[in-house]
């Protein structure tokens, strides 16, 4: 059982929902990422998605695009991202870390080398935005052989066939992007999410995380009521992108503590309902 699978199993037993923040490695300062990761865990993060900077992040909106640009201006490479994970692992052997990015850096690094070095660094899962499931079965098998999870995106436009393809090879969790378009978009329709998640659950046998457009505690709670995890990225990057170095970890942690507290009210409500039944 991978660290991701164990984390979701523990949370399910506790009646809690996973909080998964996303940040881009090396942003907004090259030396802040590891400290930022620890601060987010202390604030209640259950899994961390760490973005691998890329020059053409086509699925990302302006906020995460700027984060990638800033990191690339600091010459943050795939090897640097893996070094950050290794440094994080020196003090945290429990929190799952997922690398999220695009195919080009993986192909340039070499897929076999990437899997080997990611495993050695302490990575738990990989989400490559532009790897269609039907074209990366060998890569997913390499990850599974190294006890890492292959994580995939689903979207409002995903067909039943696409969901079944993902369900056949996905492990860890699937990430449902709740809006059409790019990351950081607004106008989250929680009713549409509630309608889509059961369709996803019928096709996959892993937990379902929902992201895109979650900007505050209220939307996080609404999404968590119908999913297993809440993923938040653009809002965190917006909050920290113009902060001085010394304030970045605290600002991100303060925001996540509010989200964690709100999500945990669902556990309290379920517990109270069980006691009164």
Phi, psi and omega per residue, in radians:
X1 nan 2.222 3.132
X2 -1.266 2.916 3.087
X3 -1.075 -0.617 3.123
X4 -1.140 -0.845 -3.136
X5 -1.073 -0.722 3.127
X6 -1.133 -0.659 3.132
X7 -1.132 -0.813 3.135
X8 -1.152 -0.629 3.106
X9 -1.128 -0.733 3.114
X10 -1.124 -0.786 -3.134
X11 -1.106 -0.698 3.122
X12 -1.102 -0.707 3.125
X13 -1.134 -0.533 3.140
X14 -1.519 -0.114 -3.081
X15 1.243 0.534 -3.086
X16 -2.038 2.780 3.125
X17 -1.829 2.552 -3.121
X18 -1.355 2.427 3.028
X19 -1.906 2.077 -3.048
X20 -2.140 1.727 3.053
X21 -1.468 2.621 3.062
X22 -2.037 2.339 2.935
X23 -2.389 2.723 3.091
X24 -1.557 2.248 -3.132
X25 -1.038 2.297 3.098
X26 1.496 0.090 -3.116
X27 -2.149 2.451 0.012
X28 -1.504 -0.033 3.086
X29 -2.341 2.467 -3.048
X30 -1.079 -0.521 -3.031
X31 -1.784 0.215 -3.050
X32 -1.781 -0.228 -2.934
X33 -1.065 -0.818 -3.092
X34 -1.118 -0.781 3.091
X35 -1.076 -0.686 3.110
X36 -1.117 -0.736 3.110
X37 -1.054 -0.799 3.128
X38 -1.102 -0.688 -3.135
X39 -1.134 -0.671 -3.141
X40 -1.192 -0.654 3.074
X41 -1.121 -0.775 3.128
X42 -1.070 -0.491 -3.134
X43 -1.483 -0.079 3.072
X44 2.069 0.119 3.086
X45 -1.173 2.422 3.136
X46 -1.742 -0.571 3.097
X47 -2.432 2.524 3.077
X48 -2.000 2.228 2.962
X49 -1.689 2.150 -3.097
X50 -1.979 2.039 -3.093
X51 -1.345 2.335 3.047
X52 -1.574 2.022 -3.061
X53 -1.005 2.452 3.141
X54 -2.567 2.560 -3.023
X55 -1.324 -0.305 -3.102
X56 -2.342 1.157 -3.089
X57 -1.370 1.405 -2.912
X58 -1.153 -0.419 -3.124
X59 -1.570 -0.045 -3.053
X60 -1.820 2.560 3.091
X61 -1.417 -3.051 -3.039
X62 -1.027 -0.615 -3.075
X63 -1.126 -0.886 -3.120
X64 -1.315 -0.520 3.013
X65 -1.022 -0.790 3.123
X66 -1.103 -0.658 3.125
X67 -1.090 -0.767 3.097
X68 -1.099 -0.739 3.130
X69 -1.069 -0.771 3.136
X70 -1.100 -0.731 -3.136
X71 -1.154 -0.709 3.138
X72 -1.173 -0.585 3.059
X73 -1.107 -0.419 3.069
X74 -1.596 0.120 3.100
X75 1.117 0.581 3.101
X76 -1.280 2.132 -3.082
X77 -1.918 3.021 3.060
X78 -1.028 -0.710 3.099
X79 -1.074 -0.657 3.099
X80 -1.133 -0.709 3.127
X81 -1.068 -0.771 3.114
X82 -1.116 -0.627 3.094
X83 -1.130 -0.627 3.088
X84 -1.112 -0.730 3.113
X85 -1.110 -0.746 3.109
X86 -1.038 -0.734 3.133
X87 -1.151 -0.701 3.092
X88 -1.063 -0.704 -3.093
X89 -1.166 -0.334 3.122
X90 -1.073 -0.518 -3.101
X91 -2.095 -0.050 -3.136
X92 -2.493 1.819 -3.135
X93 -1.709 0.050 -2.980
X94 -1.960 -0.650 -3.001
X95 -1.328 2.151 3.128
X96 -1.130 2.498 3.081
X97 -2.157 2.208 3.107
X98 -1.955 2.240 3.016
X99 -1.539 2.237 -3.120
X100 -2.109 2.233 -3.124
X101 -3.027 -2.622 -3.001
X102 -2.156 2.858 -3.014
X103 -1.154 -0.650 -3.010
X104 -0.968 -0.875 3.115
X105 -1.065 -0.616 3.112
X106 -1.165 -0.782 -3.135
X107 -1.141 -0.671 3.112
X108 -1.171 -0.656 3.131
X109 -1.244 -0.561 -3.030
X110 1.770 2.004 -3.044
X111 -0.977 -0.749 -3.138
X112 -1.149 -0.785 3.108
X113 -1.106 -0.703 3.134
X114 -1.034 -0.828 -3.140
X115 -1.100 -0.794 -3.114
X116 -1.072 -0.790 -3.078
X117 -1.327 -0.553 3.059
X118 -1.124 -0.761 3.101
X119 -1.058 -0.808 -3.122
X120 -1.110 -0.565 -3.127
X121 -1.320 -0.411 -3.111
X122 1.870 0.360 3.073
X123 -1.288 2.543 -3.093
X124 -1.942 -0.382 -3.118
X125 -2.772 2.784 -3.123
X126 -2.364 2.295 3.070
X127 -2.147 1.869 3.108
X128 -1.793 1.948 -2.968
X129 -0.993 -0.735 -3.023
X130 -1.839 0.474 2.937
X131 -1.729 1.771 3.059
X132 -1.110 2.502 -3.069
X133 -1.013 -0.653 -3.086
X134 -1.258 -0.224 -3.115
X135 -1.875 0.033 -3.083
X136 -2.324 0.555 3.129
X137 -1.091 -0.664 3.137
X138 -1.141 -0.722 3.119
X139 -1.126 -0.755 3.110
X140 -1.087 -0.667 3.123
X141 -1.153 -0.669 3.090
X142 -1.088 -0.736 3.116
X143 -1.074 -0.839 -3.121
X144 -1.060 -0.663 3.123
X145 -1.129 -0.437 3.107
X146 -1.701 0.252 3.140
X147 1.074 0.578 3.007
X148 -2.007 2.722 -3.069
X149 -1.732 2.486 3.038
X150 -1.710 2.001 -3.025
X151 -1.933 2.458 -3.070
X152 -2.257 2.731 3.063
X153 -1.595 2.527 2.888
X154 -2.217 2.698 -3.038
X155 -2.380 2.941 3.096
X156 -0.991 -0.442 -3.118
X157 -1.574 -0.030 -3.114
X158 -1.117 2.303 3.103
X159 -1.429 2.903 3.066
X160 -1.044 -0.647 3.126
X161 -1.111 -0.739 3.109
X162 -1.101 -0.753 3.128
X163 -1.078 -0.690 3.140
X164 -1.191 -0.643 3.069
X165 -1.085 -0.792 3.111
X166 -1.108 -0.784 -3.121
X167 -1.055 -0.476 -3.104
X168 -1.251 -0.567 -3.041
X169 -2.137 -0.165 -3.111
X170 -1.269 2.495 2.990
X171 -2.338 2.903 3.141
X172 1.470 -1.415 3.037
X173 -2.862 2.903 2.959
X174 -1.933 2.634 -3.086
X175 -1.944 1.898 3.108
X176 -1.561 2.042 3.102
X177 -1.513 1.912 -2.843
X178 -1.362 -0.034 -3.129
X179 -2.256 2.590 2.940
X180 -1.273 2.422 3.123
X181 1.970 -2.645 -3.002
X182 -1.848 2.949 3.127
X183 -1.056 2.617 3.091
X184 1.511 -0.006 3.110
X185 -1.198 2.851 -3.112
X186 -1.851 -2.841 3.029
X187 1.068 0.861 3.092
X188 -1.156 2.188 3.132
X189 -1.760 1.683 -3.068
X190 -1.175 -0.498 3.088
X191 -1.143 -0.683 3.106
X192 -1.164 -0.659 3.077
X193 -1.085 -0.799 -3.125
X194 -1.063 -0.554 3.125
X195 -1.353 -0.543 -3.051
X196 -1.457 -0.638 -3.025
X197 -1.012 -0.736 3.091
X198 -1.051 -0.603 3.070
X199 -1.103 -0.705 3.123
X200 -1.154 -0.789 -3.118
X201 -1.053 -0.532 3.125
X202 -1.208 -0.374 -3.067
X203 -1.822 -0.382 -3.085
X204 -2.145 2.710 3.124
X205 -2.050 0.498 3.075
X206 -2.131 2.850 3.119
X207 -1.048 2.709 -3.127
X208 -1.966 2.068 3.002
X209 -1.761 2.571 -3.125
X210 -2.154 2.326 3.097
X211 -2.485 -3.041 -3.062
X212 1.377 2.048 3.028
X213 1.502 0.089 3.116
X214 -1.597 1.971 -2.969
X215 -2.156 -0.151 -3.081
X216 -2.707 3.076 -3.072
X217 -1.116 -0.663 -3.080
X218 -1.109 -0.813 3.135
X219 -1.223 -0.589 3.098
X220 -1.073 -0.774 -3.141
X221 -1.150 -0.738 -3.138
X222 -1.057 -0.733 3.136
X223 -1.233 -0.726 -3.098
X224 -1.121 -0.430 3.121
X225 -1.124 -0.388 -3.103
X226 -2.084 0.050 -3.087
X227 -2.305 3.128 3.110
X228 -1.731 -0.288 -3.063
X229 -2.701 2.662 3.066
X230 -2.041 2.230 -3.138
X231 -1.935 2.233 -3.112
X232 -2.287 2.165 -3.141
X233 -2.249 -1.101 -3.014
X234 -1.008 -0.696 -3.099
X235 -1.125 -0.685 3.120
X236 -1.118 -0.781 -3.123
X237 -1.111 -0.681 3.069
X238 -1.034 -0.723 -3.082
X239 -1.187 -0.557 -3.026
X240 -1.805 -0.208 -2.930
X241 -1.144 -0.450 -3.128
X242 -1.958 0.202 -3.129
X243 -1.461 2.614 2.998
X244 -1.125 2.711 -3.041
X245 -0.854 -0.787 -3.025
X246 -1.229 -0.305 -3.116
X247 -1.667 -0.236 -3.014
X248 -1.018 -0.924 -3.110
X249 -1.057 -0.719 -3.108
X250 -1.183 -0.661 3.124
X251 -1.140 -0.809 3.122
X252 -1.109 -0.744 -3.122
X253 -1.133 -0.689 3.131
X254 -1.078 -0.737 3.102
X255 -1.126 -0.794 -3.096
X256 -1.186 -0.560 3.087
X257 -1.070 -0.670 3.092
X258 -1.122 -0.744 3.133
X259 -1.151 -0.778 -3.133
X260 -1.055 -0.771 3.135
X261 -1.090 -0.706 3.134
X262 -1.157 -0.747 3.128
X263 -1.106 -0.628 -3.104
X264 -1.269 -0.245 3.019
X265 -1.150 -0.461 3.100
X266 -1.148 -0.658 3.093
X267 -1.133 -0.740 -3.139
X268 -1.122 -0.728 3.127
X269 -1.106 -0.736 3.126
X270 -1.134 -0.693 3.126
X271 -1.125 -0.741 3.133
X272 -1.142 -0.688 3.131
X273 -1.133 -0.661 3.131
X274 -1.168 -0.658 -3.132
X275 -1.212 -0.554 -3.081
X276 -1.531 -0.187 -3.116
X277 -1.255 nan nan
